[in-house]
């Protein structure tokens, strides 16, 4: 079948049945059934952001991303609470084991642990899974294999297409450049003291400011209540990825990080690092208004409230 010669919705509909994905990215091997989707995907490699906000200088690679951004200006909050998390109500019950949940689709997913049904199939190998999120995670392995090969080949060619406009740093990968820019912003701020990213929700109350846009995005979840990281074994969801990792350890009971001084074990490396300060006496978090220093970021946040005289919710990464 020549999909390129097909026209409109009929051609795209035929592709759904055939499973054909004729449009392929030359950078990482990503495949899609629609040319438009490939064009959107290419923006992840070129860094092109054609969609511009009319209210500020923000630019986005996809129209949907711009629509999400616009809510910071319009204050639109289309996602409404269904109250069940507050009431604790869990009306959907598994007849086999008594598992209860507040969300009907979660029960459908759970039932598959009894039936063995795996409706989500990988189109690149024989793997099939019960949960869509598991399939997405599996598919990243295929993409990672192609991306890893492409990045490895650049080591031989010496090609470094991604360049920092501030200092001339070049790299083979866009993700490294993004991390570099974020680190560069934070580093420059240590000299200038500049924190250009301000929370509009609490800016006049707590004065939350940060040197990195990434940290502001995390902070905003304290206002929106957004919790994008979801546990695939229960109803738990978290605003930050590291919180989900900590939660998952409750299911597995795994604590792979051990203190060599006293044998204390932790589920996360960061928790072990905090624990180690009880042995080293290290207090890396210092108040910029007095001589106070502490081993934990949370303790510094509480201390800063004494200076501000207000009860405010602070976020990491200031």
Secondary structure, DSSP 8 states (H G I E B T S, - for coil): --GGG--HHHHHHHHHHHT---EE-TTT--EES-HHHHHHHHHHHH----EE-SSSS-EESSHHHHHHHHHHHH--------SHHHH----EE-TTT--EES-HHHHHHHHHHHH----EE-SSSS-EES-HHHHHHHHHHHHHHHHHHHHHHHHHHT---EE-TTT--EES-HHHHHHHHHHHHHHHHHHH----EE-TTTTTTT--EES-HHHHHHHHHHHH----EE-SSSS-EESSHHHHHHHHHHHH----EE-TTT--EESSHHHHHHHHHHHH----EE-SSSS-EES-HHHHHHHHHHHHTS-----S--
